[in-house]
Amino acid sequence: MKKLVLIDGNAILHRAFHALPPLNNPEGQPTNAVYGFFSMLFKIITDLKPEYLIVCFDKKAPTFRKQMYVGYQAKRPRMSEDLVPQVDMVHKALDQAKITHFEINGYEADDLIGTLSKKGVEKGLEIIIVSGDRDLLQLVNSHVLMLSPVVGITNMTLFDTAKVREKYGLTPHQIIDYKALAGDSSDNYPGVLGIGPKTASELISKYQTLENLYQHISELPQNLQEKLAQDAEQAALSKKLATIITDAPLTLDEEKALLSRIDFKGLKRSFEELNFKSLLKRIAQIEAKEDKDKEKQINAGDDSQMTLL
């Protein structure tokens, strides 16, 4: 089965920025997040060998969740001044490399990934999501896996449905119902006051969904009944906020997402401007391997289409 890798651009950039020491280009601009992003990209390509790859980003404009709940993400700290310009650097390098990337007003990268995951599965592809954002675990199923950094940018864990259950005691889709009760301090939505992660996990494990829990509320201890009844509207709202949508307005163009379309000359220009000497060596190794593979195919009389990596 052919693989489509979907990278959560903002999450990986943040991870790289905080994991790596300061690094500057010849003009003195910070570049550690860009370096870490492409280091991880090369590792993903080398280890997973996907046929297709797409990067998704958040857009600065307010999302539909902000319209639903004005406090959504209100307590998040502003992006570091040293990270802000690096987002544009990554976009420029991706453009020069002809690597497909998306960002859409009103939607988060999660929603773009959710939409592309669904479309990819419909096309018979195996999906691998790369992100440190555990909200995306709700998308995991028999055709969708998630690769999540644990330490730094190279130590990663692969989540399938069994791994999600092992880690959280829930199915991937129940992550939504769990968050409806426990809330999310990072995204600043409330859940049910007085119900923490442990109780939320136990309740959803027993009753399966938020809606079924409320249908059986009379079975619960009085103190839990009161908490759930008081914050029923907040719980319903939190479930909507936690749910990643899968029908954002974008299409999956397999031809444009082909990894074999990567323009390494364009990517080299970016790395030369950024003074990424070690990544330039990585490209040279990739190109040498490609040339060697082409020579083998010619000698074998096979003129079929090459896959770059």
For each residue, the residues with C-beta under 8 A, 3 or more apart:
1: 124 125 126
2: 50 51 52 124 125 126
3: 48 49 50 51 52 125 126 127 128
4: 50 51 52 53 54 116 120 125 126 127 128 252 257
5: 44 45 48 50 52 53 54 128 129 130
6: 54 55 56 113 116 117 120 127 128 129 130
7: 12 41 44 53 54 55 56 130 131
8: 11 12 56 109 110 113 129 130 131 132 133 136
9: 12 13 37 55 56 57 58 90 101 109
10: 13 14 57 58 87 109
11: 8 14 15 109 131 132 133
12: 7 8 9 15 16 36 37 40 130 131 132 149 153
13: 9 10 16 17 33 36 37 83 86 87 90
14: 10 11 17 18 33 83 132
15: 11 12 18 19 36 132 149 153
16: 12 13 19 20 32 33 34 35 36 37 39 40 153
17: 13 14 20 32 33 36 80 82 83 86
18: 14 15
19: 15 16 36 152 153
20: 16 17 23 32 33 35 36 153
21: 32
22: 30 32 82
23: 20 30 31 32 35
24: 27 28 29 30 31
25: 28 29 31 273 274 275
26: 275
27: 24
28: 24 25
29: 24 25 85 89
30: 22 23 24 33 82 83 85 86
31: 23 24 25 34 35 86 89 274 275 276
32: 16 17 20 21 22 23 35 36 86
33: 13 14 16 17 20 30 36 37 83 86 90
34: 16 31 37 38 86 89 90 93 274 276
35: 16 20 23 31 32 38 39 274 276 279
36: 12 13 15 16 17 19 20 32 33 39 40 153
37: 9 12 13 16 33 34 40 41 90
38: 34 35 41 42 90 93 271 276 279
39: 16 35 36 42 43 153 154 279
40: 12 16 36 37 43 44 130 149 153 154
41: 7 37 38 44 45
42: 38 39 45 46 279 282
43: 39 40 46 47 154
44: 5 7 40 41 47 48 50 53 130 147
45: 5 41 42 48 49 50 53 259 309
46: 42 43 49 309
47: 43 44
48: 3 5 44 45 128 147
49: 3 45 46 309
50: 2 3 4 5 44 45 53 128 259
51: 2 3 4 258 259 260 307
52: 2 3 4 5 120 125 254 257 258 259
53: 4 5 7 44 45 50 99 100 257 259
54: 4 5 6 7 100 101 102 116 252 257
55: 6 7 9 94 99 100 101 102
56: 6 7 8 9 101 102 103 109 112 113 116
57: 9 10 87 91 101 102 103 109
58: 9 10 103 108 109
59: 63 103 104 105 106 107
60:
61: 105 106
62: 66 67 106
63: 59 66 67 72 106 107 108
64: 67 68 106 107
65: 68 69 72 73 108 187 241
66: 62 63 69 70 72 73
67: 62 63 64
68: 64 65 72 237 240 241
69: 65 66 72 189 237 241
70: 66 74
71: 74 188 189
72: 63 65 66 68 69 187 188 189 241
73: 65 66 76 186 187 188
74: 70 71 188
75: 185 188
76: 73 186 187 188
77:
78:
79: 83 84
80: 17 83 84
81: 84
82: 17 22 30 85 86
83: 13 14 17 30 33 79 80 86 87
84: 79 80 81 87
85: 29 30 82 88 89
86: 13 17 30 31 32 33 34 82 83 89 90
87: 10 13 57 83 84 90 91
88: 85 91 92
89: 29 31 34 85 86 92 93 270 274
90: 9 13 33 34 37 38 86 87 93 94
91: 57 87 88 94 95 101
92: 88 89 95 96 270
93: 34 38 89 90 96 97 267 270 271 274
94: 55 90 91 97 99 101
95: 91 92 98 266
96: 92 93 263 266 267 269 270
97: 93 94 262 263 264 266 267 270
98: 95 261 262 263 266
99: 53 55 94 262
100: 53 54 55 253 256 257
101: 9 54 55 56 57 91 94
102: 54 55 56 57 112 116 250
103: 56 57 58 59 109 112
104: 59 107 112 248 249 250
105: 59 61
106: 59 61 62 63 64
107: 59 63 64 104 111 112 245 248
108: 58 63 65 111 112
109: 8 9 10 11 56 57 58 103 112 113
110: 8 113 114 133 135 136 244
111: 107 108 114 115 244 245 246 248
112: 56 102 103 104 107 108 109 115 116 248 250
113: 6 8 56 109 110 116 117 129 131 136 139 244
114: 110 111 117 118 136 139 244 245 246 248
115: 111 112 118 119 245 246 247 248 250
116: 4 6 54 56 102 112 113 119 120 127 250 252
117: 6 113 114 120 121 127 129 139 144 246
118: 114 115 121 122 246 247
119: 115 116 122 123 251 252
120: 4 6 52 116 117 123 125 127 252
121: 117 118 124 125 127 141 143 144
122: 118 119
123: 119 120 252 254
124: 1 2 121
125: 1 2 3 4 52 120 121 143
126: 1 2 3 4 143 145
127: 3 4 6 116 117 120 121 143 144 145
128: 3 4 5 6 48 50 144 145 146 147
129: 5 6 8 113 117 136 139 140 144 145 146 147
130: 5 6 7 8 12 40 44 146 147 148
131: 7 8 11 12 113 136 146 147 148
132: 8 11 12 14 15 148 149
133: 8 11 110 136
134: 137 148 175
135: 110 138 175 179 184 187 242 244
136: 8 110 113 114 129 131 133 139 146 244
137: 134 140 146 159 164 168 172 175
138: 135 172 173 175 176 242 243 244
139: 113 114 117 129 136 144 146 172 244
140: 129 137 144 145 146 159 160 161 164 172
141: 121 144 161 172
142: 161
143: 121 125 126 127
144: 117 121 127 128 129 139 140 141
145: 126 127 128 129 140 158 159 160
146: 128 129 130 131 136 137 139 140 158 159
147: 44 48 128 129 130 131 156 157 158 159
148: 130 131 132 134 156 157 158 159
149: 12 15 40 132 152 153 154 155 156
150: 155 156 157
151: 155
152: 19 149 155
153: 12 15 16 19 20 36 39 40 149
154: 39 40 43 149
155: 149 150 151 152
156: 147 148 149 150
157: 147 148 150 163
158: 145 146 147 148 163
159: 137 140 145 146 147 148 163 164 167
160: 140 145 163 164
161: 140 141 142 164 165 171 172
162: 165 166
163: 157 158 159 160 166 167
164: 137 140 159 160 161 167 168 170 171 172 175
165: 161 162 168 169 170 171
166: 162 163
167: 159 163 164
168: 137 164 165 175 178 201
169: 165 201 205
170: 164 165 174 175 178 201 204 205
171: 161 164 165 174
172: 137 138 139 140 141 161 164 175
173: 138 176
174: 170 171 177 178 204 205 208 209
175: 134 135 137 138 164 168 170 172 178 179 242
176: 138 173 179 180 239 242 243
177: 174 180 181 204 208 209 210 213 239
178: 168 170 174 175 181 182 197 200 201 204
179: 135 175 176 182 183 184 191 200 238 239 242
180: 176 177 191 192 210 235 236 238 239 242
181: 177 178 191 192 195 199 200 203 204 210 213 235 238
182: 178 179 191 192 195 196 197 200 201
183: 179 189 190 191 192 238
184: 135 179 187 188 189 191 238 241 242
185: 75 188
186: 73 76
187: 65 72 73 76 135 184 241
188: 71 72 73 74 75 76 184 185
189: 69 71 72 183 184 237 238 241 242
190: 183 193 231 234 237 238
191: 179 180 181 182 183 184 195 200 231 234 235 238
192: 180 181 182 183 195 200 227 228 230 231 234 235
193: 190 227 230 231 234
194: 227
195: 181 182 191 192 199 200 203 224 227 228
196: 182 199 200
197: 178 182 200 201
198: 201 202
199: 181 195 196 202 203 224
200: 178 179 181 182 191 192 195 196 197 203 204
201: 168 169 170 178 182 197 198 204 205
202: 198 199 205 206
203: 181 195 199 200 206 207 213
204: 170 174 177 178 181 200 201 207 208 209 210 213
205: 169 170 174 201 202
206: 202 203
207: 203 204 212 213 216
208: 174 177 204 212
209: 174 177 204 212 213
210: 177 180 181 204 213 214 235 236 239
211: 214 215
212: 207 208 209 215 216
213: 177 181 203 204 207 209 210 216 217 228
214: 210 211 217 228 232 235
215: 211 212
216: 207 212 213 219 220
217: 213 214 220 225 228 229
218: 225
219: 216
220: 216 217 224 225 228
221: 224 225
222: 225 226
223: 226 227
224: 195 199 220 221 227 228
225: 217 218 220 221 222 228 229
226: 222 223 229 230
227: 192 193 194 195 223 224 230 231
228: 192 195 213 214 217 220 224 225 231 232 235
229: 217 225 226 232
230: 192 193 226 227
231: 190 191 192 193 227 228 234 235
232: 214 228 229 235 236
233: 236 237
234: 190 191 192 193 231 237 238
235: 180 181 191 192 210 214 228 231 232 238 239
236: 180 210 232 233 239 240
237: 68 69 189 190 233 234 240 241
238: 179 180 181 183 184 189 190 191 234 235 241 242
239: 176 177 179 180 210 235 236 242 243
240: 68 236 237 243
241: 65 68 69 72 184 187 189 237 238
242: 135 138 175 176 179 180 184 189 238 239
243: 138 176 239 240
244: 110 111 113 114 135 136 138 139
245: 107 111 114 115 248
246: 111 114 115 117 118
247: 115 118
248: 104 107 111 112 114 115 245
249: 104
250: 102 104 112 115 116
251: 119
252: 4 54 116 119 120 123 257
253: 100 256 257
254: 52 123 257 258
255: 258 261
256: 100 253 261
257: 4 52 53 54 100 252 253 254
258: 51 52 254 255 261
259: 45 50 51 52 53 262 307 308 309
260: 51 305 306 307 308
261: 98 255 256 258
262: 97 98 99 259 267 308 309
263: 96 97 98 266 267
264: 97 267 268 283 286 287 308
265: 268 269
266: 95 96 97 98 263 269 270
267: 93 96 97 262 263 264 270 271 283
268: 264 265 271 272 280 283
269: 96 265 266 272 273
270: 89 92 93 96 97 266 267 273 274
271: 38 93 267 268 274 275 276 279 280 283
272: 268 269 275 276 280
273: 25 269 270
274: 25 31 34 35 89 93 270 271
275: 25 26 31 271 272
276: 31 34 35 38 271 272 279 280
277: 280 281
278: 281 282
279: 35 38 39 42 271 276 282 283
280: 268 271 272 276 277 283 284
281: 277 278 284 285
282: 42 278 279 285 286
283: 264 267 268 271 279 280 286 287
284: 280 281 287 288
285: 281 282 288 289
286: 264 282 283 289 290 308 309
287: 264 283 284 290 291
288: 284 285 291 292
289: 285 286 292 293
290: 286 287 293 294 306 308 309
291: 287 288 294 295
292: 288 289 295 296
293: 289 290 296 297 306
294: 290 291 297 298 306
295: 291 292 298 299
296: 292 293 299 300
297: 293 294 300 302 303 304 306
298: 294 295 301 302 303
299: 295 296
300: 296 297
301: 298
302: 297 298
303: 297 298
304: 297
305: 260
306: 260 290 293 294 297
307: 51 259 260
308: 259 260 262 264 286 290
309: 45 46 49 259 262 286 290
